[in-house]
Amino acid sequence: MNGEDPPMLDADERQEFIDEKVKQLTLQEDEHGLSDRVTTGVLASQEASRDVKITSASLVFHGRVLFNDTTIEINFGRRYGLLGENGCGKSTLLKAIDKREFPFPEHIDIYLLNEGAPPSDYGALDWVVKQAENELQRLEKMSEDILEKDGPESPLLLDVYDVSETYISSHEAI
């Protein structure tokens, strides 16, 4: 791949190498974990606001200017969709927002679903809420197992509680 195939790998090592390269391409990162994107932007809204306005926003991916000197405006309670041809930069923009490469305030929760949902009778929002509820149940079961096995002083338990709290606060925001 791109002349980077290391010599003499067995089948498992080769597959692991390929999987890692695919992961890097998906994340749009180089071999050092650095983003392949270049972004600029100035937060023009109030830091504590639930609405976000970023002026002078630009996004460059692998030397290609996707947009330049643009305003990004996201208002609380609104839903947005991105339309465009394959390869025009929709996912690249979302990944840059998710990695906070644009100056979104820290109190704004950002979740990027990087894969399509399987077919279901749920609407998009209902599906996301259902997935969060399923994850909460999984974390509750995990915390019970840790309590039984390692007791209440387990450092793993605090990690599970932190993740659970994130899901609970996000679910309450919906």
N, C-alpha and C positions, 0 to 999 in steps of 0.2 A: 504494500500500500504506500504510494508516494515514494517508493524507493527506500522505505524504512523497514522492510522485512528483515528481522535478524536472522542470521544463518543458523541452519541445523536445529530446528525445533521439532519436537515430537508433535503428534496430532493434538494432544490436550494443551500443550504450551502454545501452539499456533492458534488454536481457537481462543485461548485466554488473551493472547496478543490482539487478535482481531476484535474480540468483544471490548477490550479496553479502547481501541481506536474508534470503534463505533460509538462508545460512550462519550469520548472526547468530542467527536463530531456532533453528536446530539446536544451536548452541553455547550457547544460552540466555544471550546477551550483548547489551548495548545497543550503540548506535552508537560508544561509546567503548571497547568491549571489556570493560566491567565486567559482572560476573555479575548476572543477574536473580534470583539466589537469595540468601537470608539464612540463614546457619547459625550455630549455637552448639554448643559441646561442650567437654568437659574430658577430656583423656587421663587415664584412671584406671589403666591398666596401666603396667608399667615401660617406660621409653623403649627399652631394648634388647631387650625381649621380642619373640618372633615372634607372639604373640597380642596382639590389640588390643582394648581396652575403652574406650569413650568414653561418659561419663555426661553427663547434662543436655543431651543432644543435641536440637536442634530444627532444623526445616527449613521455611522459608517461601518460597513461589514466587509472585511477583506479588501479594503481600499475602494469599495463601491459606496457612493453616497446614497443612502436610502431616503433621507430627508435632511434638510438644512434650514436653520433659522425658523423653526416652526414652534407653534404653541401647542402644548399638550394640556388639555383641561379635562379633569375627571371630577364629576360632581357626585356627592353622596346620594345614594338611593337610586341612581340611574343605572341602566344596563347599556352596555356597549357591544358592538360587533365590529369585526374587522373584515372587510371584503377586499379581495385582490387576487390577481393571478398567482399561480404557484411560483415561488421563488422571489416574490416582490418584497418580502421582509416582514410579513405579519408575525411569524413565530419569533423572528429575531428581535422585533420590538418588544413582544411580550416577555421574552427571556431577559432582555435588558432591564425591563421594569421589575421583573421578579428578583433579579440580582441587585436591585437598587442602584443600578448604574446611572439612573436619573435621580434627582434629589427628592424622592418621596419621603415625607416625614416618617419617623420611626413608629409613631402611633397608628399609622395606616397599615392594616393587615393586607398582605399580598399573598395570594395562593395561585400557583400556576399548575393547572392540570395538563400534564405534558402528553397525555394519550387520550384517545377517544374513549367514550363510555360504550360499553356493550349495549346492544339494542334492549330497550325495556319500555314499560308503560309509563315510567316516570318522566316528568319534564326535567330540564337541565338542573334547575335549582333544587328540586326535590331529590334528584339523583345524588347531587353533592351532599345534601343534608343527610341522606340515608347512608352514604359512605362514611361520613363523619360519625354518625351514630353507631355504625358497625365497628369503627375503629375505637370508639369510646368503650364499647362492650369488650373488645379484645384487650384493651389496656386495663380495664377493671379486673378481668380474669387474670391477667398477668400480675397485677398488684396483689391479688389474693394468693396466687401461687408463690410469689416472693415472700409475702408475710408468713405463710405456712412453712416455707423452706428455710428462709434466712432470718426471719424476725423483723420487727419494726425499725431496727437500726440499719438495715441494709441500704447502702448508697444507691443501689439499683432502684429501690423503691422511690427515692426522691426524684430520680430521672423520669420514672413512669408518671409520677404525680405532676411534674412540670409539663410533660407532653399532654397529659389529660387536661390540665388547666388551660392550655392553649386551645384545645378543641372545644372545651366548655365555653370559654370567653368568645370564641369565633362563632359558635352556634347561637349564643345569646344575641350576637350582633345581627344575625340573619332574622 
